[in-house]
Amino acid sequence: MAHVLIMPRQGNTVESCIICEWKVKEGDSVKEDTPVCSVETDKAAFEIPAGAAGTILKILHECGDDVPVLEPIMVLGNPGEDWQTLLGENSTTNHTNSDLGSVHEQKKTGNQELVEVSEVRGEISTRKDFDLAPREDISSGVSPRARKLAEKEAVPLDAVPGSGPDGRIIEQDIASYADKRPPMTNAAKDELRKHIKARYHANLEGSGAGLGGMITAAELENVFTHHITAPEAPKIIHLRSAEEIHSIKDEFTDTPIRGIRKLIADKMTKSASICATFTLNSSAPAVKLNELRSGFKAACPDSGLNKITINDLILFAVSRVLLQYPYMNVHRTEDSIRSWKNVHLGIAVTTGRGLMVPVMRNADSLSLVQISEKARELATACRKGSISPDDLQGSTFTVSNLGNAGIESFTTVINIPEAAILGVCGIAPKPVATSPGQYSILPHIGLSLTIDHAVIDGAPAADFLKALCEAIREIDMRIISECIAL
């Protein structure tokens, strides 16, 4: 009996997954736990195992296809088995079908859903990917979608840092690189493509160092790393006349909003439409905060204190102060306000694929060192694309830190269904009255608290922010009891 492998569902909010790479081909024999392909969602990247032993009869989608969850992606069974009859297809060239029967049985293997069927509904893509350049397919660290965009935008792959799993270059990496460089005309991109391809050929001509003169991976890496550099942006060498300026054609690029970018867009838009946003700005003296951080740097590495950051200290203070102001640690539902006993902190993390908000559960029960370790763990998983969908939902209060960018204040977008979010700003000098007519310049850290005014009033929110500023001002006294045993 043949089996149909379907695209597994990764969390309740995931609607589709992009196939990054097929690790097998038709005709291969696989075991139940053999990884057959790697995919990425709008949140993470993972591998899909075969789910059953057998021979791969048909691969239904190609690399780069965005496949809805629970849709068939591969058929496996016994050699020679009629997979077309199984799927109810009319021919080998017409890959669409109208009415293909019903699912008989569904099984789960690990995080994969396997369906045993006689007939299923589905559609098979026949789209063929476009290769970037000659010999480029030797490099395995680039997703098919990234190759296509690199070809379109004339981006040298060796100049782009990868943010995918194990440093894999994904589409967002190419888009980010192209956005940051100076604008280029189509003619300039054509010339750059020729330059990139010519350099690939020039540096790979002749015999390689491998057996039979084959080019080795080390030689290819040397070409990518040392010999190919992006050319300088075209320079304007004369002032254009009014007629020339008027005759310039508008050029633009449309980038589809999908994946994690679509998830962010939908959630932010919904938040702005249902929340009565109200922002309060304040600042807290950061003298003891800085002193504490400096002291931790010299601590014994075994204690874990030397890795603690300013942001870790803020997260610690927030998790404790929220317990004193439970009306801040709530969710807004359709007809009620749900108060949470424990603090599940959302931590805004910037990644190459977009903004992600992993959740530090029960933060109010964690020590300072544990908060620091968990924050690093969650941020690393987000940037590598290995974060679990379960770790991206369930927060009760979110902290977003733009202090490293020198931001003095900002209005954050509430992470619904939460009712409040804290923006952490940079540390800057501020005059403080020490006595009548006397002032001192002291470092202060800016804090921006945004609330849903339909749930939390301004005065109670101000009380929470004032208490948080006080906790930060006296931060060393508040954590010494938890650090003394470390």
N, C-alpha and C positions, 0 to 999 in steps of 0.2 A: 504493500500500500504506500503510495507516494505521500509525501508531507509537503505542506506549504509553509515556509517561514514568513512570518509577518513582521512588520516594523513594530517593535515593542513600545508600549507607552511608558514614558519616563516622567511620572508625576501627573497630576490632574490638569495642569495648565499647559502641558506640551501638546501641540496639535500636529506637528510634523517634524521630521528629522532630515538632515542633508547627508547623503552618502558621500563620505570623504574618500574611501578607498575600499576596493574589493581585494581581499587577501587570498582568494581562491578563484578558479576559473571553471567553466563548464567541463564536466568530465572528471573532475577531481573527486577522490573519495575522502570523506570526512568522518570524524567521530562526533559524538554528541557535544563535546566541549570544545571542538575546534572553532577558533575565531574565524568567521567568514568575511566580515567587513567591519569597518570603523565608521561611525556616524557622529554628527554633532547636532545638538538641539539649540534652541535659543538660550540655553543655560549651561550646558556641559557637553563633553565628548566622551564616547565610550565605544567598546567593541561588542558586537553581537555574536554569540556562539551559534553553531548550527542547530543545536537542540535535539538532533536525532542523527544516527549513523546512516550513511548511504552515499550514493553518487549524486553529484550536482547535475541535474537535468537541464535546468534553465535559470539564468539570472535575469530577473524581470526589470531591473532598473540599472542605469549606468551611474558612474561617479558624477557627482554634482547635482543629481536629481534631488529635489525637495519632496520627500514622500510622506503623505499623511500617515499618522499612527494607525496600526491595525490593518494596513494595506499589505498585500503579498509582495515580497521582494525577491523570493527565490523558491524554486521547487527542487526537492531532492527525493530520490527513491532508488529503485533498482535499475541497472543499466538496460537501456532499450525500452523502458516503460514509456507509454504514450502520455507525455505531460500536456500536449495540446488538448487531448480529449479531457484530461483532468480539469483544465481551465476553461474548456468549452470554446476554444478559439477556432476560427474558420480557416486560417492559413498562417504560414510562417511569416508572411510579410505584413499582414494586417493584424496589428497587435491590439486592437480595441475590440471589446465585446460588450454586448448589450445586456444579456440576462444570463448570469452564470451560477445560479443555484444557491445552496445554503451551506453554512458551516455546521459540521457534525459534532466536533469535540474540540475543546480548548484546554491546553495544558500549560503549566508554567514551569520553566526551568531556570533557576536563579532569578535574574532580573529580566528574562526573556519570556515572551508569550509565544508558544508554538501551537499552531492550529492543524489538526488532522482533518482533512476534507476530501470530499469527492468532487465538489464544485465550489468555487468561490467567486465573488465579484471583485473586479480590479481592472486596472488599465496599465499597460506596459509602455514605458517610454522608449522611443527609438532615437532620442537625441544623442548626437556624437560630440564628445568633447574636442576642443581645438587645442593642439599642442602649442606650447609657448615658442620653442625654438629648437633647432637641431641639437641633439645630444642632451637637451634639458631633462628628458625623461629619465636620465641616469640618476638624477638627484631625487631622493625619496622624501624629502622633508617639506614638500609643498602640496597643498590641497589642490584638486582640479579647479575649483572655483577661483583660487588665488592665481593659478597659471593663466586662466582666461583674462582676468582683470589686469594682470601684469602685462600681457600681450597688448590689451586694448590701450592701457595707459603708458606703455613703454617704460616699465619699471624694471630696473636690474635687480633680480632676485637676491643677489649676494649682498645688496645694500639694505635689505629689509630684515629687521629682527623679528623672529617668530614668537607669537604669544600663545600658540596652540600647544597641545600635549607634546612634551619632549622637545619644545622649541619649533614645532611645525609651523610653517608660514600658512596663515589662513587668509581668507578674502579681506577681512577687516584690516589686517596688517598692510596689505597693498593699498587699500583705500586711504588709510591714515598717512602713508608715505606720500601718496600722490597729492593729498590735500595740503601737506606741509611745504612742498616745494613750490617754486614760482610757477604761475600758469604757463602752459605751453600750447602753441598752435598745433593743429593736426600735422602740418608739414614738419614741424620740429620733432613731433613724436615719431613720424615715419623715419626721419634721419637717425633718431636715437635707437629705434628698433634695428636698423641696419647695422649700427655701430655695435650693439650688444651681440647680435648674431655673428658678425664678422670677428669679433674678439673671441667668442666661443670657439669658432673654427680655427682661428689663427693660433690659439694657445693649445689646441688639441690635435694639431696636424702631426703626421709622422707616427712612428711606433711608440707605444707606451712601454712602461717598465715591467709590465706583467708578462706572464707566459704567452709566447706567440706574438709579442708586441702589443698585447691588449692594454688599453688605458685603465689604470687603477683608480680606485676611489680617492686615494691620497693625491694623485695628480689632478683629478677633477676638483677636489677641495682646494688645491693650490691655485687653480685657475679662478675659481669663484671668489676666493678670499683675497688674492694679491694682484690679480691682473685686470680685473674688470672694475672700473669705477664709473660712477655717473658723471656725465659731462656737465660743464657749467651751463647754467640757464642762458637762453638767448638774451643778448643785450641790445637795447635800443641804441642805434648809432646815429640817429638823426631825429630832429623834431618833426612831427607829422603836421601837415597842413590841415586846415579845417575840412577841406574836401576829402582828404585821406581818412581823417577821423570819422567823418560822416559815412564813408563807404565801408567802414569796418563791419563785418558781419558778427552778429551775436553768436557766441559759442557757449555751450553748456553741456553738462553731463547729468543724466537722470540715474540715480542710484535707488533701486527698489528698497522700500522699507520692509524688512522681513527679519526673521530670526530674533535675536535678543533686542535689536533696535526697534522692531515692531512691538515687542512686549513692553519695552520701556515707554515708547510713545503712547501706547494704549493706556497703560497704567497712570502715567503722568497726566494725560488728558482727562481721564476719569476723575483723578484726584482733584484737579483744578475745577472740574465742573460740579462736584458734590460737596467740597469743603469750603467753609466760610473762613478763608485764610486770614490769619492775624499774626504779625511778627513783633516780638519784643527783642530789643538789643541791649546788651549790657557788657560789662567786662569784669574780670576778677584779677586781683593782684597775683602775679606769677613769681614772686620772689622765692617763696618756699618750694614752689613747683620746680623751678630751675635748680635750686639747691639740692633738692631731693634727687632729681634726675642726674645731676653731676656726681652726687655721692654714689648712686647706683652703678655708674660706669666703672667705678673702681672696686666694685664688689667681686667676690669670688665667683668665677664662672659656674661652679657647681650649684650655686644658689639660684641661678636664673635671673637674679636682680639686674645683672649688667646689661641685659637685653631689653629692659623695660623702657618704653618711650613716653613722651609727653601724652600721646594719645591714649596709651594704656592707663595712665593715671587719671585721665578724664573719664574713661570708661568705668574705672573703678568708682570714682566719685559719683557718677550718674547712677550706677547700679545701687548704691547705698542711699542716696538722697531720694530716689523714686519710692523706696519703701515708706518714707515718711509722708509722701504726697501721692497716695494711691489713685487719686483722680486723674493723674497724669499717665498712669500705666493702664490704659484702657483701649478697647476696640469700640468702634461705632458700628452697630448693626442696623438693620432696617427700622426697628422699632424699640431699640434698647441700647444701653451702654453697658458693655461687659468689662468688669474690673478683674484684673489678674493679680493673684497673690504673689506670684514669682515674676521676676524681671527677665524677659527674653530680649536681649539687646540686638537690634539690627545694626550692622556696621556697613556703611557705604564703602564699596571698593571699586576703584576704577580699573578696568581691564581693557585689553585690546579689542574686545568684542562689545564693550559698552559697560554701563554702570550695573553692578550687581550688589545685592544686599543680603549677605549670609547672616545667619542668626546664631548668636551666642546664648544658648539656653541656660536658664538658671544662673545668670551672671551674678545675682545678689548672693549666691552661695559659694562663689569662686574666690580664691585668694588673689592678690595682685599678680603674683607670678602665674597662676593658672589663667587669669584673664589675658595676660601678655602672650602666653603660649597659644591659647585658643585663637586669639585675634590673628596671630601670624599663620596659624594652620588654616584658618578659613580664607584669609586673603591669598595665600599660596594656591589653595585648591581652586579658587575663582580664576586666578590668572593662568593656571595650567589647563583650565577647562575640565577639571576632574571633580568639581563640587557636586554633591548629591542634590537632586531637586528637593529632597526633604529638608536640607539645610538652608533653603532659600525661602522658606515660608514659616509663619508662626511668630514673628517678632511682635513685641508689644510697645516698643519705643525705639526709635532709630537715632543714631549719631552719625553725622556727616562732617568730615574734617577737611577743610581747605586751607588750613593754617600754613602748610608748606608753600602755598602759592602766594602768600602775603595778603590774603583777602582780609579786609577789616570788618565787613559785615555782609550778610547775604540772606535772602529769603529762600529757605529750602522748601521743596515740595513734599507734602505729607505722604508718608508711605501707608496708604490705606490698606486695611481698615483702622490703622492706628489714628490717634487723635492729636499727636504732637511729635515733633522732630527737632533735634538740637543741631545747630550748625556751629562748628568749632572754627574759630578764625585764628589769625596769626597773633604772635606776641609782639607788642609794640610799646615804646616808652610813653608814659602818661603822667602829667603833673598831679601830685597829691598834696593836699594841705596837711602839714605836720603840726603847725601851730599858727596863731593869728599872724597873717602876713608872711608866713614861711611855707615854702613848697619844696618838695623833693620829686625827682623824676624816677619813677619806678616802672618796671615792666608789667604790663597787663595783657591777659589773654582775652580776646573778644569772643562773646557767645551770642548767638542768634537763635532764639526759641520761636518756632512757628507752631501755632495751634489751630485746631478746628474750633472756631468760636461757637459753633453750634453745639459743641460738647463741653468745652472748657471756657470759662469766662476769663477776662483779662486780668483781674486782680488776683485770683488764685494762681494763674500761670506766673504772674510776677512774683508771688510768694515763693514758688518753686525755684524760679531763676535766681532770686536773691539768696535762697538757702544753698543753691549749688555754687554760687560765687563765694559764699562764706566757706563752704567745704573745701573749695580749691585754695582759698587763701590760707587755710589751716591744714592743708593736705597732709603734712608730715605727722601731725598729731592723730589724724584719723586712721592712718594705715600702720603705725608702728606696732600695734598689738598683733596684726596679722603677719607682719614681716619678721618679728622677733624670733620665730621658731625656724626660719629658713636659713 
